[in-house]
Amino acid sequence: MGLPNQEIGGLKARGGWAQSRVLVLLAVGYQWFYNGANFVAFKVGGDAVNPLLLAALRFAIAALIILPFGLWRWHRRPAELSELANAAGLGVAMLVGSQSVAIIGTHLLPAGVASVFGSAAPIFLALFAGVALREPLGVRQVYGIGLGFFGLVLMAWFASDNGGFSLLGAGLTLAASACWAAGSLWARRLRLPADPVVALTTQLVAAAGVLVLGVGASGIAGRTGMTILPATALLALAFLIIASTLVGYAVFLAVNADVSPTIANTFNYASPVVALLLSAVLLGEYLNLSKLFAAGVALSGVALMVRGSPSRQEGHSQ
């Protein structure tokens, strides 16, 4: 898990922790781990309860935990109503439109396969930037897009041979990646609260509100026996709330701000490898050389996108 010396050695870090190579490696390694483990948690939790209910519980509980701290920070550094509205809209787009859809897609797929489709956000980011913002694509980006989508086609082909593959699940997971990329581009044009904790709190509260309303209107909660959830599902939910939503997002923000956006976004091509291995070990999912090859092709394309245009990497960890 080596990081380029020039990326770390040349830092003008705002945080003293980023001057320690060991701490940077630990932070990046944690990003790689939890983003990969997310898909295992999506699968375990989404198979035990309705995936939409899992998403609602994840963001509602996380919002309740962070809300007092967010209100305290807002009191010290108030944000304008328009900034809060922008953050709320962004939260619905990226947490409901992306994260919640990813949970549903993973419910229909093997977790390891879903993680590869879920890594396509940098590819969509480059495509959307080229189409919507007229940002020119370099040769490296064009190769990355082509290689990434070719790898995804290979993964769909190889995974369908082993059973358990759902075209709808793959489409939903890709749509989640596209929504995350679109939200990242939209965020560039929005004026958000200056305090990141206030912005995150607003996003979580807005996303939780939409999801809770959706779950209530659909009657899903009434049909789900929450008192008989298996321990594995409760552990998956706890992981998504604490290790992913609260701690993981904070780690991403710290690495992105104090180290470099390029290093912060290496999770896009590292975490699917973690997910493939974890899902094979913990869930018994079938993993062969064909899947590993397809994943390698797709993630090589993602790596070209992440490493090729660091200035564009504004997406956040999931």
SERO-4910 file (N, C-alpha, C, O; in steps of 0.05 Angstrom, whole numbers):
BEGIN
 pado doro    nc1    nc2    nc3   cac1   cac2   cac3    cc1    cc2    cc3    oc1    oc2    oc3
  Met    A     17    -24      0      0      0      0     18     25      0     14     43     17
  Gly    A     36     26    -18     55     48    -19     42     73    -32     27     70    -51
  Leu    A     49     96    -22     40    121    -34     64    136    -45     86    134    -34
  Pro    A     61    151    -67     83    164    -79     97    183    -59     83    199    -46
  Asn    A    123    182    -57    137    199    -39    133    229    -45    131    245    -27
  Gln    A    131    235    -71    128    263    -78    101    274    -70     98    298    -65
  Glu    A     80    256    -68     54    265    -60     54    273    -30     40    292    -22
  Ile    A     69    258    -14     69    262     15     91    281     23     87    298     39
  Gly    A    115    277     11    137    293     19    135    322     12    146    339     25
  Gly    A    119    328     -9    116    356    -17     92    370     -6     84    391    -16
  Leu    A     80    358     15     56    370     27     61    396     40     81    401     53
  Lys    A     41    414     36     40    437     53     14    433     70     -6    447     66
  Ala    A     16    414     88     -8    405    102    -19    425    121     -4    439    135
  Arg    A    -45    427    121    -58    444    141    -61    430    167    -63    443    188
  Gly    A    -61    403    167    -62    388    191    -35    375    197    -23    363    179
  Gly    A    -26    377    222      0    366    228      2    336    225     23    325    220
  Trp    A    -22    322    228    -22    293    225    -12    284    198      0    263    195
  Ala    A    -18    301    177    -11    293    150     18    293    144     27    284    123
  Gln    A     34    304    162     63    303    159     75    276    167     98    270    162
  Ser    A     58    259    179     67    232    186     59    212    165     35    208    160
  Arg    A     78    199    152     73    180    132     56    156    143     39    146    129
  Val    A     62    149    168     47    126    180     18    133    183      0    117    176
  Leu    A     11    157    192    -16    165    196    -31    167    169    -54    160    167
  Val    A    -17    177    149    -29    179    122    -35    151    111    -57    147    100
  Leu    A    -16    133    114    -20    106    105    -44     93    120    -60     79    108
  Leu    A    -46     97    146    -68     86    161    -95     98    152   -115     84    149
  Ala    A    -95    124    147   -120    137    138   -129    127    111   -152    121    107
  Val    A   -110    125     92   -116    115     66   -124     86     67   -143     78     53
  Gly    A   -110     70     82   -117     42     85   -144     38     97   -159     20     89
  Tyr    A   -152     56    115   -179     54    127   -200     61    105   -221     48    104
  Gln    A   -194     80     89   -212     86     66   -216     62     48   -238     56     41
  Trp    A   -194     50     41   -195     26     24   -212      5     36   -229     -8     23
  Phe    A   -208      0     63   -222    -21     76   -252    -16     78   -268    -32     70
  Tyr    A   -259      8     89   -288     12     95   -304     15     69   -327      7     69
  Asn    A   -292     27     48   -307     29     23   -312      1     11   -333     -3     -1
  Gly    A   -293    -17     14   -297    -44      5   -317    -59     23   -335    -73     13
  Ala    A   -314    -56     49   -331    -70     68   -360    -60     66   -379    -74     73
  Asn    A   -364    -35     57   -391    -24     53   -409    -43     37   -432    -48     45
  Phe    A   -398    -55     16   -414    -72     -1   -422    -98     12   -443   -109      7
  Val    A   -404   -108     29   -411   -132     45   -433   -125     65   -452   -140     68
  Ala    A   -431   -101     77   -452    -92     96   -478    -87     81   -500    -94     91
  Phe    A   -477    -75     57   -501    -72     40   -515    -99     36   -539   -101     39
  Lys    A   -499   -119     29   -510   -145     23   -522   -158     47   -544   -168     46
  Val    A   -507   -159     69   -517   -172     94   -542   -158    104   -562   -171    110
  Gly    A   -540   -131    107   -563   -116    118   -586   -116     99   -609   -119    108
  Gly    A   -581   -112     73   -603   -111     53   -617   -137     49   -640   -138     41
  Asp    A   -603   -160     54   -616   -186     52   -633   -192     77   -651   -208     76
  Ala    A   -626   -180    100   -640   -185    125   -665   -168    127   -686   -177    137
  Val    A   -664   -143    118   -687   -125    118   -690   -113     90   -672   -117     73
  Asn    A   -711    -99     86   -714    -86     60   -691    -66     55   -685    -51     73
  Pro    A   -678    -66     32   -656    -49     27   -662    -19     32   -645     -4     41
  Leu    A   -687    -11     24   -694     17     28   -696     24     58   -689     46     67
  Leu    A   -706      5     74   -708      9    103   -680     10    115   -675     26    133
  Leu    A   -661     -6    105   -634     -5    114   -622     22    109   -608     33    127
  Ala    A   -626     33     85   -616     60     79   -628     81     97   -614     99    106
  Ala    A   -654     79    102   -668     98    119   -656     97    148   -651    118    160
  Leu    A   -653     73    158   -642     70    185   -613     81    186   -606     94    206
  Arg    A   -598     75    166   -570     84    166   -568    114    168   -554    124    186
  Phe    A   -582    128    151   -579    157    151   -595    171    173   -587    192    182
  Ala    A   -617    159    181   -633    172    202   -618    170    229   -616    190    244
  Ile    A   -606    147    235   -591    145    260   -566    162    259   -559    175    279
  Ala    A   -552    162    237   -528    178    234   -535    208    237   -520    223    250
  Ala    A   -558    216    226   -567    244    228   -573    251    258   -565    273    267
  Leu    A   -586    233    272   -592    238    300   -566    240    317   -565    256    336
  Ile    A   -546    224    310   -521    225    325   -506    251    321   -496    263    340
  Ile    A   -505    260    296   -489    284    290   -505    310    293   -492    332    294
  Leu    A   -531    309    295   -548    333    295   -540    352    318   -537    376    313
  Pro    A   -537    343    343   -530    363    364   -503    377    358   -501    401    363
  Phe    A   -484    362    349   -458    374    342   -461    394    319   -448    415    319
  Gly    A   -476    386    299   -481    404    276   -495    429    284   -488    451    274
  Leu    A   -514    428    302   -528    452    311   -509    470    327   -511    494    325
  Trp    A   -492    458    343   -473    473    358   -454    488    340   -447    511    344
  Arg    A   -444    474    319   -426    486    299   -441    508    284   -429    529    277
  Trp    A   -466    503    277   -482    524    263   -486    548    280   -485    571    270
  His    A   -490    545    306   -493    567    324   -468    584    325   -469    609    326
  Arg    A   -445    571    323   -419    586    324   -413    598    297   -400    619    295
  Arg    A   -422    585    276   -416    595    249   -440    591    231   -442    572    216
  Pro    A   -460    610    234   -485    606    220   -482    605    189   -464    618    178
  Ala    A   -500    590    177   -500    588    148   -526    601    138   -546    601    152
  Glu    A   -525    612    114   -549    624    102   -569    602     94   -562    579     90
  Leu    A   -595    610     93   -616    592     86   -611    579     58   -616    555     54
  Ser    A   -602    595     39   -596    585     12   -574    564     13   -576    544     -2
  Glu    A   -554    567     30   -532    548     32   -543    522     44   -535    500     35
  Leu    A   -560    524     64   -572    500     76   -590    485     56   -590    461     55
  Ala    A   -605    501     40   -622    488     20   -605    474     -1   -612    452    -10
  Asn    A   -583    486     -9   -565    473    -28   -554    447    -17   -553    426    -31
  Ala    A   -545    448      9   -535    424     21   -556    402     23   -550    378     20
  Ala    A   -581    410     30   -602    390     31   -608    377      4   -611    353      3
  Gly    A   -608    393    -17   -612    382    -43   -590    363    -51   -595    342    -63
  Leu    A   -565    371    -45   -543    354    -51   -544    328    -35   -537    307    -46
  Gly    A   -553    329    -10   -555    305      6   -576    286     -6   -571    262     -6
  Val    A   -598    296    -15   -618    279    -28   -607    266    -53   -611    242    -58
  Ala    A   -593    282    -69   -582    272    -94   -561    250    -90   -561    229   -103
  Met    A   -542    255    -71   -519    238    -68   -524    215    -48   -512    194    -51
  Leu    A   -540    220    -28   -544    199     -8   -569    182    -13   -569    158     -9
  Val    A   -590    195    -24   -613    179    -32   -609    168    -60   -612    144    -65
  Gly    A   -603    186    -79   -601    178   -107   -577    160   -112   -578    143   -130
  Ser    A   -556    162    -96   -533    145   -101   -530    123    -80   -532    100    -87
  Gln    A   -526    131    -55   -521    110    -34   -544     91    -31   -540     67    -29
  Ser    A   -568    101    -30   -591     83    -25   -596     65    -49   -603     42    -46
  Val    A   -593     76    -73   -596     60    -97   -574     39    -98   -579     16   -108
  Ala    A   -550     45    -89   -528     25    -88   -535      2    -70   -529    -21    -76
  Ile    A   -548      8    -47   -556    -13    -29   -576    -32    -42   -575    -56    -40
  Ile    A   -595    -20    -57   -615    -36    -71   -602    -53    -93   -608    -77    -96
  Gly    A   -584    -41   -108   -570    -55   -129   -554    -78   -118   -553   -100   -130
  Thr    A   -540    -74    -95   -524    -95    -83   -541   -118    -73   -532   -141    -73
  His    A   -565   -112    -65   -584   -133    -56   -589   -153    -79   -595   -176    -74
  Leu    A   -587   -144   -104   -594   -160   -127   -569   -173   -139   -571   -188   -159
  Leu    A   -545   -167   -128   -520   -177   -140   -503   -189   -118   -507   -184    -95
  Pro    A   -483   -205   -126   -461   -212   -107   -447   -186    -99   -443   -168   -115
  Ala    A   -440   -184    -73   -428   -159    -63   -403   -151    -77   -398   -128    -83
  Gly    A   -386   -171    -83   -361   -165    -97   -365   -154   -125   -351   -135   -133
  Val    A   -384   -166   -139   -390   -156   -166   -402   -128   -165   -395   -111   -181
  Ala    A   -420   -123   -146   -432    -97   -142   -411    -76   -137   -413    -53   -147
  Ser    A   -390    -83   -122   -369    -63   -116   -354    -54   -141   -346    -31   -142
  Val    A   -351    -71   -160   -337    -64   -185   -354    -44   -201   -344    -24   -211
  Phe    A   -380    -50   -203   -398    -32   -217   -401     -5   -202   -404     16   -214
  Gly    A   -399     -7   -175   -401     17   -159   -376     35   -160   -376     57   -149
  Ser    A   -355     25   -172   -330     41   -174   -328     59   -198   -308     72   -203
  Ala    A   -350     60   -213   -349     74   -239   -353    104   -237   -355    117   -258
  Ala    A   -356    115   -213   -362    144   -211   -341    162   -225   -350    181   -238
  Pro    A   -315    157   -223   -296    174   -237   -300    174   -268   -295    194   -281
  Ile    A   -309    151   -278   -314    149   -307   -337    167   -315   -336    182   -334
  Phe    A   -359    164   -300   -382    182   -305   -376    211   -300   -386    229   -314
  Leu    A   -359    216   -280   -351    244   -274   -338    257   -299   -344    279   -306
  Ala    A   -320    242   -311   -306    252   -335   -326    256   -358   -324    276   -373
  Leu    A   -344    236   -362   -363    238   -383   -382    262   -380   -386    278   -398
  Phe    A   -392    265   -356   -411    288   -350   -397    314   -353   -408    334   -362
  Ala    A   -372    316   -343   -357    341   -345   -352    348   -374   -353    372   -382
  Gly    A   -347    328   -391   -343    333   -419   -368    342   -433   -367    360   -451
  Val    A   -391    330   -426   -416    337   -439   -429    362   -428   -436    380   -443
  Ala    A   -431    364   -402   -446    386   -389   -429    411   -386   -439    433   -390
  Leu    A   -403    407   -380   -386    431   -374   -367    436   -397   -351    455   -395
  Arg    A   -368    421   -418   -350    424   -441   -321    423   -433   -304    436   -446
  Glu    A   -314    407   -413   -286    403   -405   -274    382   -424   -284    360   -425
  Pro    A   -252    389   -437   -241    370   -456   -229    346   -442   -218    347   -420
  Leu    A   -232    323   -455   -221    298   -445   -193    293   -458   -190    295   -482
  Gly    A   -174    287   -441   -148    280   -452   -147    251   -461   -166    236   -457
  Val    A   -125    244   -474   -122    216   -484   -125    196   -461   -137    175   -464
  Arg    A   -112    203   -439   -113    184   -416   -142    180   -406   -149    158   -399
  Gln    A   -158    202   -406   -185    199   -397   -202    182   -416   -219    166   -408
  Val    A   -197    186   -442   -212    171   -463   -206    141   -460   -224    125   -461
  Tyr    A   -180    135   -457   -172    107   -452   -185     96   -427   -194     73   -426
  Gly    A   -185    113   -406   -196    104   -380   -226     97   -383   -235     77   -372
  Ile    A   -241    114   -397   -270    110   -400   -274     84   -416   -290     67   -408
  Gly    A   -260     81   -438   -263     57   -454   -255     31   -439   -270     11   -440
  Leu    A   -233     32   -425   -223      9   -410   -242      2   -387   -248    -21   -382
  Gly    A   -252     23   -374   -270     19   -352   -296      5   -360   -304    -14   -347
  Phe    A   -309     15   -381   -334      3   -390   -329    -24   -402   -347    -42   -399
  Phe    A   -307    -29   -415   -301    -55   -425   -298    -75   -402   -308    -98   -404
  Gly    A   -285    -67   -381   -283    -84   -358   -310    -91   -345   -314   -113   -336
  Leu    A   -328    -71   -344   -354    -76   -333   -370    -95   -350   -385   -112   -339
  Val    A   -367    -94   -376   -381   -113   -394   -370   -141   -389   -385   -160   -388
  Leu    A   -343   -143   -386   -331   -169   -380   -341   -180   -354   -348   -204   -352
  Met    A   -343   -163   -334   -353   -172   -308   -381   -182   -309   -388   -202   -298
  Ala    A   -399   -168   -324   -426   -177   -328   -427   -204   -342   -443   -221   -334
  Trp    A   -410   -207   -361   -409   -232   -377   -400   -255   -359   -413   -276   -358
  Phe    A   -378   -252   -345   -367   -273   -329   -385   -279   -305   -388   -302   -297
  Ala    A   -396   -258   -293   -413   -263   -269   -439   -277   -277   -450   -292   -261
  Ser    A   -450   -271   -301   -475   -284   -309   -472   -314   -313   -491   -329   -310
  Asp    A   -448   -322   -319   -443   -351   -323   -445   -367   -297   -450   -391   -297
  Asn    A   -440   -353   -274   -440   -367   -248   -466   -364   -233   -468   -375   -211
  Gly    A   -486   -352   -245   -512   -348   -231   -511   -326   -211   -489   -317   -203
  Gly    A   -534   -316   -203   -536   -295   -183   -532   -268   -194   -533   -248   -179
  Phe    A   -528   -265   -221   -524   -239   -232   -551   -228   -241   -567   -242   -253
  Ser    A   -555   -202   -235   -580   -189   -243   -573   -164   -259   -558   -147   -251
  Leu    A   -584   -163   -283   -580   -140   -300   -591   -115   -287   -580    -93   -290
  Leu    A   -614   -118   -274   -626    -95   -260   -608    -86   -237   -604    -62   -233
  Gly    A   -596   -104   -222   -578    -97   -201   -554    -82   -211   -545    -63   -200
  Ala    A   -543    -92   -234   -519    -79   -246   -527    -51   -255   -512    -32   -251
  Gly    A   -551    -49   -267   -560    -22   -276   -564     -3   -254   -557     21   -256
  Leu    A   -575    -13   -231   -580      5   -208   -553     14   -196   -550     37   -188
  Thr    A   -534     -5   -194   -508      3   -183   -493     22   -200   -480     41   -191
  Leu    A   -495     19   -227   -483     38   -245   -498     65   -243   -485     86   -243
  Ala    A   -524     64   -241   -539     89   -237   -531    104   -212   -530    128   -211
  Ala    A   -526     88   -191   -516    101   -166   -490    115   -170   -485    137   -159
  Ser    A   -472    102   -185   -446    114   -191   -449    140   -207   -436    160   -202
  Ala    A   -467    138   -227   -473    162   -244   -485    184   -227   -478    208   -232
  Cys    A   -502    178   -209   -515    198   -192   -494    211   -174   -495    235   -169
  Trp    A   -476    195   -163   -455    206   -146   -437    225   -162   -430    247   -153
  Ala    A   -430    217   -187   -414    235   -204   -429    260   -211   -417    282   -210
  Ala    A   -454    258   -218   -470    282   -224   -472    301   -200   -470    325   -203
  Gly    A   -476    289   -176   -477    305   -152   -451    319   -147   -450    342   -137
  Ser    A   -428    305   -152   -402    318   -149   -399    342   -167   -388    362   -158
  Leu    A   -408    339   -192   -406    362   -210   -425    385   -201   -417    408   -203
  Trp    A   -448    377   -193   -468    397   -184   -457    412   -159   -461    437   -157
  Ala    A   -443    398   -142   -432    411   -118   -412    433   -124   -409    452   -109
  Arg    A   -399    431   -147   -380    452   -155   -394    478   -159   -382    500   -155
  Arg    A   -419    477   -167   -433    502   -174   -451    512   -151   -464    533   -154
  Leu    A   -451    498   -129   -468    505   -107   -452    520    -86   -428    516    -81
  Arg    A   -465    539    -73   -454    552    -49   -464    537    -25   -488    538    -18
  Leu    A   -446    523    -11   -452    506     12   -443    519     38   -427    537     37
  Pro    A   -453    510     61   -443    521     86   -413    518     88   -402    497     80
  Ala    A   -400    538     99   -371    538    101   -361    517    120   -340    506    116
  Asp    A   -377    511    141   -370    491    160   -377    463    149   -401    459    145
  Pro    A   -358    445    145   -365    419    133   -383    402    151   -398    386    141
  Val    A   -382    406    177   -399    391    195   -428    400    192   -446    383    192
  Val    A   -432    426    189   -459    436    184   -470    426    157   -493    418    155
  Ala    A   -453    426    137   -461    416    111   -468    386    112   -488    378    101
  Leu    A   -451    370    125   -457    341    128   -482    336    143   -499    320    136
  Thr    A   -486    351    165   -510    348    181   -535    354    165   -555    339    166
  Thr    A   -534    375    149   -557    382    133   -563    361    112   -586    354    107
  Gln    A   -542    350     99   -545    329     79   -557    304     92   -575    292     80
  Leu    A   -548    296    115   -558    272    128   -587    276    136   -603    257    133
  Val    A   -594    299    148   -621    303    157   -640    303    133   -662    291    134
  Ala    A   -632    316    111   -650    317     87   -653    289     75   -676    281     68
  Ala    A   -631    275     72   -633    248     61   -650    229     79   -666    214     69
  Ala    A   -645    231    105   -661    215    124   -690    221    122   -707    203    123
  Gly    A   -697    247    120   -725    255    118   -739    243     94   -761    232     96
  Val    A   -725    244     71   -737    233     46   -740    203     49   -761    192     41
  Leu    A   -720    190     59   -721    160     61   -742    151     81   -756    132     76
  Val    A   -744    165    104   -763    157    124   -792    161    113   -809    144    118
  Leu    A   -796    183     99   -822    187     87   -829    165     66   -851    155     65
  Gly    A   -808    158     50   -812    137     31   -819    110     43   -836     96     34
  Val    A   -804    104     64   -809     78     79   -836     78     92   -851     58     91
  Gly    A   -844    101    104   -870    103    116   -893    101     96   -913     87    101
  Ala    A   -890    115     74   -911    114     53   -915     87     41   -937     79     33
  Ser    A   -893     72     38   -894     46     25   -903     24     44   -910      2     35
  Gly    A   -903     29     70   -911      8     89   -890    -13     94   -896    -33    107
  Ile    A   -865     -8     85   -844    -27     89   -838    -33    118   -835    -55    126
  Ala    A   -837    -11    134   -830    -14    162   -850    -32    177   -842    -49    194
  Gly    A   -876    -30    170   -896    -46    184   -894    -76    177   -903    -93    192
  Arg    A   -883    -82    153   -880   -110    145   -854   -122    153   -849   -146    148
  Thr    A   -837   -107    167   -811   -117    174   -809   -121    205   -814   -102    220
  Gly    A   -802   -145    213   -798   -150    241   -771   -142    251   -752   -157    251
  Met    A   -770   -117    261   -744   -106    270   -734   -120    295   -710   -119    301
  Thr    A   -752   -132    311   -743   -144    336   -730   -171    332   -718   -182    350
  Ile    A   -732   -183    308   -720   -209    303   -697   -207    283   -691   -227    270
  Leu    A   -685   -184    280   -663   -181    262   -639   -198    272   -633   -198    296
  Pro    A   -626   -212    254   -602   -227    262   -579   -208    271   -578   -185    262
  Ala    A   -562   -219    287   -539   -202    297   -522   -192    274   -511   -170    276
  Thr    A   -519   -208    253   -503   -199    230   -514   -174    217   -499   -157    208
  Ala    A   -541   -173    216   -554   -149    203   -550   -125    221   -545   -103    211
  Leu    A   -552   -128    247   -547   -106    266   -519    -96    264   -513    -72    266
  Leu    A   -500   -115    262   -472   -107    259   -467    -92    233   -452    -73    232
  Ala    A   -480   -101    212   -477    -88    186   -488    -59    188   -475    -41    177
  Leu    A   -511    -56    201   -522    -29    204   -504    -11    221   -500     12    214
  Ala    A   -494    -22    243   -475     -7    260   -450      1    245   -440     24    248
  Phe    A   -440    -17    228   -417    -10    212   -422     13    193   -406     31    190
  Leu    A   -445     11    179   -452     32    160   -456     59    173   -449     80    162
  Ile    A   -467     59    197   -472     85    211   -446     97    221   -440    120    216
  Ile    A   -431     81    236   -407     91    250   -382     91    233   -370    112    227
  Ala    A   -374     67    224   -349     64    210   -350     78    182   -329     87    173
  Ser    A   -373     78    169   -375     88    142   -385    117    141   -370    135    132
  Thr    A   -409    122    151   -421    148    148   -408    170    165   -402    191    155
  Leu    A   -402    164    190   -391    184    208   -361    185    207   -349    205    200
  Val    A   -348    163    215   -318    163    216   -306    163    188   -288    179    182
  Gly    A   -317    147    170   -306    145    143   -307    171    128   -287    179    115
  Tyr    A   -329    185    129   -331    210    115   -312    231    126   -300    246    111
  Ala    A   -308    231    153   -289    249    165   -260    243    156   -245    262    151
  Val    A   -254    218    154   -227    210    145   -223    219    116   -202    230    109
  Phe    A   -243    215     99   -241    224     72   -236    254     70   -218    263     55
  Leu    A   -252    270     85   -248    299     85   -220    307     93   -209    325     82
  Ala    A   -210    293    114   -183    300    124   -162    294    103   -144    310     99
  Val    A   -163    270     91   -143    263     70   -146    281     46   -126    290     35
  Asn    A   -171    287     38   -175    303     14   -164    332     19   -153    344      0
  Ala    A   -168    342     43   -159    370     49   -130    372     55   -117    391     47
  Asp    A   -119    353     71    -93    357     82    -71    341     68    -47    346     71
  Val    A    -79    321     51    -59    305     37    -61    312      7    -45    328     -3
  Ser    A    -81    300     -7    -86    307    -35   -111    294    -44   -117    272    -36
  Pro    A   -127    307    -62   -151    294    -73   -144    269    -88   -160    250    -88
  Thr    A   -121    267   -101   -113    243   -116   -111    219    -98   -123    198   -104
  Ile    A    -97    223    -76    -94    201    -57   -120    194    -43   -127    171    -39
  Ala    A   -136    215    -37   -162    210    -24   -180    193    -41   -197    178    -31
  Asn    A   -178    195    -68   -196    181    -86   -185    154    -96   -196    142   -114
  Thr    A   -162    145    -85   -152    119    -93   -170     97    -84   -168     74    -94
  Phe    A   -189    102    -66   -208     81    -58   -225     71    -81   -235     49    -81
  Asn    A   -228     88   -102   -245     80   -125   -234     55   -139   -250     39   -149
  Tyr    A   -208     51   -139   -198     27   -152   -185      7   -132   -176    -14   -141
  Ala    A   -184     14   -107   -173     -5    -87   -195    -19    -72   -192    -43    -67
  Ser    A   -216     -5    -65   -237    -17    -48   -252    -41    -62   -260    -59    -47
  Pro    A   -256    -41    -88   -269    -64   -100   -253    -90    -96   -264   -112    -94
  Val    A   -226    -88    -96   -210   -111    -91   -215   -121    -62   -218   -146    -58
  Val    A   -217   -103    -43   -223   -110    -16   -251   -123    -14   -254   -143     -1
  Ala    A   -270   -112    -29   -298   -123    -28   -299   -151    -40   -312   -168    -30
  Leu    A   -284   -155    -62   -284   -182    -75   -273   -202    -56   -283   -224    -53
  Leu    A   -251   -195    -42   -238   -214    -23   -256   -219      2   -260   -242     10
  Leu    A   -267   -197     13   -283   -200     37   -309   -216     31   -317   -232     47
  Ser    A   -321   -210      8   -346   -225      1   -341   -254     -3   -358   -271      2
  Ala    A   -317   -261    -14   -310   -289    -18   -305   -303      9   -314   -326     13
  Val    A   -292   -289     27   -285   -301     53   -309   -302     72   -315   -322     84
  Leu    A   -323   -279     74   -345   -277     94   -372   -287     84   -388   -298     99
  Leu    A   -377   -284     58   -403   -291     47   -402   -316     30   -423   -326     21
  Gly    A   -379   -326     25   -376   -350      8   -382   -345    -21   -389   -364    -35
  Glu    A   -380   -320    -31   -385   -315    -59   -363   -326    -76   -339   -327    -69
  Tyr    A   -372   -336    -99   -353   -349   -118   -334   -329   -131   -343   -309   -142
  Leu    A   -309   -334   -129   -289   -316   -140   -269   -333   -156   -256   -351   -146
  Asn    A   -267   -326   -182   -248   -341   -199   -230   -321   -214   -233   -297   -211
  Leu    A   -212   -332   -230   -193   -315   -245   -208   -298   -265   -198   -275   -271
  Ser    A   -230   -307   -277   -244   -291   -296   -255   -265   -284   -253   -244   -295
  Lys    A   -267   -268   -260   -277   -244   -246   -254   -225   -238   -257   -201   -241
  Leu    A   -232   -237   -229   -210   -220   -221   -198   -205   -245   -191   -182   -243
  Phe    A   -198   -219   -268   -188   -206   -293   -207   -183   -301   -197   -161   -307
  Ala    A   -233   -188   -301   -252   -168   -308   -250   -144   -289   -251   -121   -298
  Ala    A   -248   -150   -263   -245   -128   -244   -220   -113   -249   -220    -88   -247
  Gly    A   -198   -127   -255   -173   -113   -261   -174    -94   -284   -163    -72   -284
  Val    A   -188   -103   -306   -192    -86   -329   -208    -61   -322   -201    -39   -329
  Ala    A   -231    -65   -309   -248    -43   -302   -234    -23   -283   -236      1   -287
  Leu    A   -220    -33   -263   -207    -16   -244   -182     -2   -255   -174     19   -245
  Ser    A   -170    -14   -276   -149      0   -290   -159     25   -303   -146     46   -303
  Gly    A   -183     23   -315   -195     46   -327   -202     67   -306   -198     91   -311
  Val    A   -212     59   -283   -218     78   -261   -192     91   -252   -191    115   -246
  Ala    A   -171     75   -249   -145     86   -240   -135    107   -259   -124    127   -251
  Leu    A   -138    103   -285   -130    123   -305   -145    149   -301   -134    170   -304
  Met    A   -171    146   -294   -187    170   -290   -179    185   -265   -176    209   -265
  Val    A   -174    170   -243   -167    183   -218   -139    195   -219   -135    218   -210
  Arg    A   -120    180   -230    -93    190   -231    -88    210   -253    -69    226   -252
  Gly    A   -106    209   -273   -101    226   -297   -111    255   -294   -100    272   -307
  Ser    A   -130    260   -276   -140    287   -273   -146    293   -244   -170    295   -237
  Pro    A   -126    296   -228   -131    300   -199   -147    324   -193   -161    325   -172
  Ser    A   -147    344   -210   -162    369   -204   -192    364   -205   -207    380   -194
  Arg    A   -200    342   -218   -229    338   -221   -240    320   -199   -264    317   -196
  Gln    A   -223    308   -183   -232    288   -164   -245    301   -140   -232    306   -120
  Glu    A   -271    306   -143   -285    319   -121   -307    301   -109   -322    310    -92
  Gly    A   -308    277   -118   -327    258   -107   -319    251    -79   -296    254    -72
  His    A   -338    240    -63   -333    233    -36   -335    203    -33   -348    189    -49
  Ser    A   -323    193    -11   -325    165     -6   -353    158      2   -369    175     11
  Gln    A   -361    130     -3   -388    122      2   -391    107     27   -413     98     34
***
